[in-house]
Amino acid sequence: MADLTPLHAILGSWRTSGTVLDDHGQVVVEISGSDTYTLLPGGTWIAHEVDVDMGDGHRALAHEVIGGEHPEGGWQMVAFETGPAPSTMRLTLEEPGLLLLHGVGVRSWFRTDHGTDQMCTRWERQVEGAWVPWMDLTFDRT
């Protein structure tokens, strides 16, 4: 099993805020809610709970587990959202305090080195083969 120690900085409850951007970088939706990361019994997986308001009356709920070794390196991420099947992604430690989430057509640069009380992430998505900013989020420890 992959060592989760580099992910311990994300453990806990967080107040989530941020924005969704259109293809031209303009804010189209405000996000607010919470994220909680909990180390599961045995210490080899982390549960991630998402409960956010997308600002347009849409509430996004998701459950994700992070752990194990991804075949291409890093950790596996399995997300359970509204679809009929979970999505799978990969999480890698790019350097101390910087995680990179790799998904199909999406990626997220996740900074955990803003001290113990704040994290931030920048989501990007592929549009016509180019990576464009998609979401900017800040997490404040509660």
Sequence and secondary structure as in RCSB ss.txt:
>XXXX:A:sequence
MADLTPLHAILGSWRTSGTVLDDHGQVVVEISGSDTYTLLPGGTWIAHEVDVDMGDGHRALAHEVIGGEHPEGGW
QMVAFETGPAPSTMRLTLEEPGLLLLHGVGVRSWFRTDHGTDQMCTRWERQVEGAWVPWMDLTFDRT
>XXXX:A:secstr
    GGGGGG EEEEEEEEEE TTS EEEEEEEEEEEEE TTSSEEEEEEEEE SSS EEEEEEEEEEE TTSSE
EEEEE SSSS EEEEEEEEETTEEEEEETTEEEEEE  S SSEEEEEEEEEETTEEEEEEEEEEEE 
